[in-house]
Amino acid sequence: MTVKNGKNTSGIGRLLRPAAALMAAAGLGAALTVGATGSAGAAPLGEVFPELADVPGVGDFDIPGLEGVETPEFFGPEELGAPNFDTPNITPSESAVVGVAQPVIVNFPAPVEDRAVAEKAMRVTNDAGVEGAWHWFGDSQARWRPADLWPANTNVTVEAGDAVRNFTIGDAFVATADDATKTVTVTRNGEVVRTMPMSMGKPGYVTDNGVYTVGEMNREMVMDSSTYGVPISDPEGYRLDVEYAVRMSNSGLFLHAAPWSTWAQGSENVSHGCINVSTEDAAWYFENAKPGDAIVVVNSEGQMNGHDGLTDFSMSWDEWTQG
């Protein structure tokens, strides 16, 4: 299912619903999506849309903020279908501000028998006009993402049956870890704000290429190799107290402070897959990053699995839309 929405603000969207209901009652049967470019002020719908001027109760319906509207668009009916699922849980949470690599995640309370029917009861709209598609992670979870990373500062609404979420994509805060230079370059809305020498996964523990999504953020945590099958007693085993640990995959990869490897950062890969940076750099990243931000690994070996749970944007668009 692909959804497209014209430019709109959340405030205007709320005000348009009564007008849309009046239009439907008048037999117009169209959903209204508007790109508002004028100053704040009231403009009767009949002036903005001459087709509605003679519709009783509609033509003189004042909508604040529509003065100077250009190229209004009418889309066909976009009524959601009847859900074949009970109230789901939606991520991100209400009013959350997340990064540009954040997927929409819908978790259903029970397996969904007919995915196509379920998709007709779900919709993702946004004020950047971004298109996207659903992809299923089993019968109890559907995810939606754009083809590329979200545009910065986009307002998003998710509807799934009787559940609704509104959240915002914040600044585009993107960390690119380049294995060719052993450097992490961090940009905010396209401007470089910090470069950090790093060390990634050594042979046998290579950090795969891909787009990772920032998950949990831990000021302090214990990293234990036995959690992924390597006993602490093994020559490659470890149990370490780590600071400023930012999760980038559910498989156990983090960007974190590693004062023990500063000698290698910028020149050699010595980690078990995580991105090692200095304590100073890790603290800065921890204080500036947010859930949903993108960490992009390039010029390494291999390709990250897109079904990890924090790597949706690592999956090719063809695979995403066909899955």
Buried (B, 14 or more C-beta within 10 A) or exposed (E): BEBEBBBBBEEBBEBBEEBBEBBBEBEBEBBBBBBBEEEEEEBBBBBBBEBBBEBEEBBEBBBEBBBEBEEBEBEEEBEEBEBBBEEBBBBBEEEBBBBBBBBBBBBBEEEBEEBEBBBBBBBBBBBBBBEBBBBBBEBBBBBBBBBEBBBBBBBBBBBBBEBEBBBBBBBBBBBBBBBEBBBBBBBBEEEEEBBBBBBBBBEEBBBBBBBBBBBEBBEEBEBBBEEEEBEEEEEEEEEEEBBBBBBBBBBBBBBBBBBEBBEBBBEEBBBBBBBBBBBEBBBBBBEBBBBBBBBBBEEBEEBBBBBBBBBBBBBEBEEBBEB
